[in-house]
Amino acid sequence: MPEAITDTHLHLWDRSGGGYRWLEGAAEALRRDARWEEAAPQHAALGVRRVVLVQADDTLEDTGAMQEAAARIEAGPGPVRCADVVGWLPLGDPARTAELLADAHAMRHVVGVRHLIHDEPDPGFLDRREVRESLALLAAHGLPLDVPDAFPRHLDQAVRVGREVDSLVVVLDHLGKPPLGDAAAMERWERSLRALAGQGTSIAKLSGLATSGAGDAAPTDLRRAVALAGEVFGPRRLMFGSDWPIAPAAFDLASGTAGLMTLLEELPAADRGEILHGTAERVYRRLIT
């Protein structure tokens, strides 16, 4: 394995200030604070040198908390020397989005933007005129859009957004959540994934697969999904992410990544290095340095 690994999908949250309503329906083991102090030794053992904190609530407060955590991580002990943020912006308000993009303080550590579209009552959120205006602003600033939990509700929509918003980099989280273990649904997912990969600016994360469909209980489909990702995206358009603390065993990094890491070990070293580090260096770059 390369010495340096970038975890492009790490969640931290502090519930004391409210928010994170989706946790109310999550597994009971997840309904507590997710702190770097608990994640740090697990990441050090894996060989992680850079982390990307990913928003878990559609609020500026969540983004601000991640930015503060990123600063503490970089200033603290341990091997992780770089911490960045995929934050949230009010995409439904392009004027406010433009203001925040121009604000150095608001954009510190920010390398991408995400919205919990799978929790949106409106399934056409990304197709709204005002949201498209905001997405064009992201593209103009060189910031990618992360799309979470895309299959089946949003994967085809992500294809359309990538095609219609010039230069926007669309990052598909968790490989679009393939329905591992469901043969018929896997066929539909594969067709949609191939369509997204046909958009040259699209990127996919190999993350969250241990809890996607049947997860590790469907090892043949897991291998199939990773192999397909390598075929249609290539290693230079794939990134590794842990999705910590969400895993078959909550807050256990190994339980969420071990199966994937075993498959990545089979790749040529150069390809593995792109997935574990290189692609993230090109895709996730700070707006404010």
N, C-alpha and C positions, 0 to 999 in steps of 0.2 A: 504494500500500500504506500502511496505517497505520504510524506511526512505531514503535509498540510492539508486539512480537510475544511471545507466551508459548509456549515449547516445553514442552508438557505431557508429553513422553515422552523423556527423556534418560537413558541408562544410563552409569554410571561404575563401574569395578571395579578392584580391586587383587588380583592372584592370589597375592601372596606369602604371604598368611595361609591359603591353601587355599580350599575351597568352589568354587562355580561349576562343578559337575561337568558341567553341560550343555554347557559349552564344549568338552569333549573330543570331542563329536560335531559341533561347529560347523565352519564353514569355517576353514581354517588361518589365514587373515588376521585372524580375530577372536581368536585364541588368544594375546592379549597384553593388557597393562593398558590400560584405557580411562580416560584422565585428562582433567580439565577443561582443563589447559593446552593440550591438543591440540584440544579442542572449541571453546575460547573464541574464537579468531579467526574460525572458520567461523560461529559464532553471531553474532558482532558484524557480520560482513559481511551476514548475512541480515536483521539488524535486531531481534534478540532482546533483550528487556529483562528477562524473567523466565524461569527454568527450573524444571521440576519433575523432580527425580531420581527414577527409578522402580526399585524393587528388582529384582535379578537373581539373588537367592539367598534361600532360605527360612530365613534366620538373623537373629538380632538383631545379629550382628556386621556383616552387610552393611548393615543399617539404620543402625547406629551410624557406619559409615564414610561413608555418604551424608550423615548429619547433620553430621559434621565437614567434609566437602567443601562442603556448603551454607554453613556459617559462613565458610569460607575464601573462597568465591565472593563472598559479600556484602561481605566486608571488603577484597577485593582490587581491583585496577584493572579498568577496562573498563566497558562500558555495562550489564552485567547487575547489577542492584541487589537483586534478590529471588530467592532460591533455596529451594525447598521440597522435600519428600520424600513420595513414596508408599512407605511402608515395609512391613515384614512384622510380623505378630503371630501368636502361636501359637493360631490359631483353633480348633484341636482341644482347647484347654484354656481354657474360658471364665473360670475363676477367675483364671488367670494373665493372660489378656487384660484382665480388669477391673483387675487390679493395675497393669498397664502403662499403661492408659488414664488412670489416676489419677495417674501419675507424671510430673511436669512435665519432668524431665530426659529421660525415655524418649520423650516426645512432642514434644520441641523440633523445630521445622520440619515436623512431620508434618501432612499435609493429606489423606491417604488411606491405604488398606491394600490390599495385594495378596498373593496366594499363587499359586505356579506350579502351578495346578491341572492344566494340561495335562501335567505331569510326574508327577502323582499316580498310583500304581498303582490306586487306587480311583476309578473314574469318577464315583461318587456323592458325592465329598467334600463338595460344597456342600449336600447333602441330609442329612448326618449331624446328629443331634440336637444334639450338643455344638457343632458348627460353627454351626448355626442360632442357638444361644444367643449365641455370640460376634458373629454378624452383627447380632443385635438390639442388642447393646451398641454396635456401631459406629453404627447408626442413631440410638440415643439420644444419642450424642455428636456427631452431625452429620458423621460421617466416611464418605465413599463407599467402596465396594468396587470396585477395578479387577479386571476379568475378562480374562485374556490369552488369545490364540490360541483363540477360542471355537468356530469352525466346523470340523468338524461335532459334535465331542464335547460341547461345553459351551454352545452358544448357546441351545438350548431350555431347558437347566437354568438359565441366567441369567434367562430369562423367568420361570420358576417362582419363583426366589428373589426377584426383584423384586416379584412378585405377593404372595408369602406372608410376607415380612418387612416389616412396616409401616415406612414412611418411609425405607427403605434406598435410597440412591442407588447404582445400578449403573452403573459406567463401563465401557463395552465398548472394550477396547483394539483398535487396528488395524482398526476397523470389523468385528470378528469374523473377520478374515482371509478375505475373499472369494476364492473359487477362480478368480481372473482367468484367462480363457482356456479354461475348461471350461464349456461351455454348459449341460449338464444340472445340474452341481453349482451353477452360478450361480443357477439357478431355485430350488433348495432353499435356498440361502443367503438369497435375497431373501425367501422366505416367513418364514424364521426371524427375519430382521432386522426385517421389518414387525411381527412379533409382539412383539419386544422394544421397538420404538419405541412400541407401544401402551401400554406401561407409562410413565405420565407422569413418573416419577422417573428414567428411564433416560437416559443420556448416551452419546454415541459419540465416539471419537477418530478423526480422519482422520490416521492414522499407520501406518507400516509397510507401506504399500500397494505400494511399489516392489519389495517382496520377497514379496508375497502372490500365490500361484499363479504365473502367468506374469509378474506385475508389469508393468513398463513395456513389456514385449514384447506386451502385450495392451491397447493404448491405448483401444480402443473399450469394453472391459469396465471399464477404469479410470474412464473418463468416466461410464459407466453407474452404477458403484458410488457415485461421488461425487454424481451427480445424485439417485440414490435416497436417499442419506443426507440430502441437503437436503430432499427431498420428505417423508420420513417423520419425521425428527427436527426439521427446521427449524434455522436457524443458531444459535438460542439454546440448542440442546442438542447442539451439535457443537464439538469442540476440535481444534486443530492440534497434532501431535506429530511429531518428527523420527525417533524410534527410533534415533538415533545411539548407537553406531557401526555398527549393523546396517543395511546398505544393499547394493545391487548391487556397489558398490565400498566395501569395509569402511573405516570411519573417514572417509568422504567425505560430508559433509552434503549437498552439492548432488546427488549421485547418488541419494540417497534422497528428496529433497524437490522437485526441479525440476519433475517432471511434475505433481505435486499443486499446486504454487504457480502453475503456468501455468493450471490449471483454476480456481483460486480468484481469479485476476485477472479472470475473466469475470463474477464476481458483483458485485452492487451494493456500494458501499463499506461501507454499514452492515452488510450481511450478512457481508461479509468480516471486518470488525472484530470481530463477535461470535465468529466461528470462531477468529480469530487471537489474541484477547485477552479479549473480554468474558465468554464462557462460563466460562473458567478462573477469572476473578475471583469468580464466583458459586459455582462447584462446589468449587474447591480453596482452602479457608480453614483457617488454622492452628487446631488445637485449643488450643495454648498460644501466647499472644502475649507 
